[in-house]
Amino acid sequence: MIRFEHVTKRYADGTTAVDDLSFEVAEGELVTLVGPSGCGKTTTMKMVNRLIEPTEGRILVAGKDIAATDPVQLRRRIGYVIQQVGLFPHKTVLENTATVPHLLGTKKAAAHARAAELLDLVGLDPRTYGDRYPDQLSGGQRQRVGVARALAADPPVLLMDEPFGAVDPVVRERLQSEFLKLQSQVRKTVLFVTHDIEEAVRLGDRIAVYGEGRIEQLDAPAAVLGAPATPYVAEFVGSDRGLKRLSVTPIEPGDLEQPPVVHLDDPLPLAGGLGDARWAVVLDRDDNLHGWLSAEQAAGSGGTVADHARRMEAWLPVGASLKQAFATMLQHDAGWIAVIDREEKGRFLGVLTPARLHEALRRSVDADARALPRTEVDIQTVS
């Protein structure tokens, strides 16, 4: 969808902001451009909508050289979200969101209907927020309006220049989560500029790590964290890159242990007890997760498992990140978490322990280094 071919941007004073840049962004892919201030990442992005013109090389969008396209028409077909949002203060939220469709000649009623649809998509009820003005919104709400406005003309390409950098960390994390959900629905081709490696890792399908006007490494987040291509990349992503990698390594069924399982209707005491196990997972009759039962309770007399089972608070769906798993263990002071099927309501798959979490992380790093699926990597452990 976007292709850079030997693109250079050199200013009159001799400064080279971008030096012989060549890379591609596939349709529907989100690529984060990350690096320190002045490294050329924002210049790269602004050349895509011709806010900055390249000195050499060419940029193609959907196979067409943008140099041959009227810049105003080009910008109306490319969504653009910036940190300061740039909403018109004299226009309502609905009018702001409908700006580009109006410019493209869409009739007012249709433009407003599209704007209302997008406000709802980004989590702002148009009946509540549509008639408000920007100064009546919080920073996070204004940023959502900015995203909705950028999507209003259904552009194939979306450029985002540190869009969440001006809000506090809690709101930023919430906006990131909402944007990931939105991207899973609309699948735009996105260039996302950030200076925050953790944001780049969380959002990007691939990460472009910038040095001085050049891309030092363009790869999947897990590969950048697990196998930095250069000492510069290793230093930039940080010595704690193993911890950062937790956020891009999903829980897989092969990471799980299978503890004893009992059902709510089972009578107590349990025949044979739990053996050497200290606890068992409790399921309902459909094998959905319900809770857990201690060995002492299992050996008690009278009643059923349902009378003594404790509710399970520490659980996640398969595919959640190891970072979420670790955080859940800490939040609930749990020595393990239950993992359920994401598609089937509550179906129990197994448990993830700290030891298995560590193995999963090691296996993920090894798999990338050896270009193998995680299931084919054998991890040697010390017993």
HELIX and SHEET records of a PDB file:
HELIX    1   1 LYS A   41  VAL A   48  1                                   8    
HELIX    2   2 ILE A   66  ALA A   68  5                                   3    
HELIX    3   3 PRO A   71  ARG A   76  1                                   6    
HELIX    4   4 VAL A   93  THR A   97  1                                   5    
HELIX    5   5 THR A   99  LEU A  103  1                                   5    
HELIX    6   6 LYS A  108  LEU A  121  1                                  14    
HELIX    7   7 PRO A  126  TYR A  129  1                                   4    
HELIX    8   8 PRO A  134  GLN A  136  5                                   3    
HELIX    9   9 GLY A  139  LEU A  151  1                                  13    
HELIX   10  10 PRO A  169  VAL A  186  1                                  18    
HELIX   11  11 ILE A  197  LEU A  203  1                                   7    
HELIX   12  12 PRO A  221  GLY A  226  1                                   6    
HELIX   13  13 PRO A  231  VAL A  237  1                                   7    
HELIX   14  14 ARG A  241  ARG A  245  1                                   5    
HELIX   15  15 LEU A  246  VAL A  248  5                                   3    
HELIX   16  16 PRO A  253  ASP A  255  5                                   3    
HELIX   17  17 ALA A  295  ALA A  298  1                                   4    
HELIX   18  18 VAL A  305  HIS A  308  1                                   4    
HELIX   19  19 LEU A  322  GLN A  331  1                                  10    
HELIX   20  20 PRO A  354  ARG A  370  1                                  17    
HELIX   21  21 ARG A  374  GLU A  376  5                                   3    
SHEET    1   A 4 THR A  16  VAL A  25  0                                        
SHEET    2   A 4 ILE A   2  ARG A  10 -1                                        
SHEET    3   A 4 GLU A  56  VAL A  61 -1                                        
SHEET    4   A 4 LYS A  64  ASP A  65 -1                                        
SHEET    1   B 6 ILE A  78  ILE A  82  0                                        
SHEET    2   B 6 VAL A 157  ASP A 161  1                                        
SHEET    3   B 6 THR A 189  THR A 194  1                                        
SHEET    4   B 6 LEU A  30  VAL A  34  1                                        
SHEET    5   B 6 ARG A 206  TYR A 210  1                                        
SHEET    6   B 6 ILE A 215  ASP A 219 -1                                        
SHEET    1   C 4 VAL A 261  HIS A 263  0                                        
SHEET    2   C 4 TRP A 279  LEU A 283  1                                        
SHEET    3   C 4 LEU A 289  SER A 294 -1                                        
SHEET    4   C 4 ARG A 310  ARG A 311 -1                                        
SHEET    1   D 3 TRP A 315  PRO A 317  0                                        
SHEET    2   D 3 ILE A 337  ILE A 340  1                                        
SHEET    3   D 3 PHE A 348  LEU A 352 -1                                        
END                                                                             
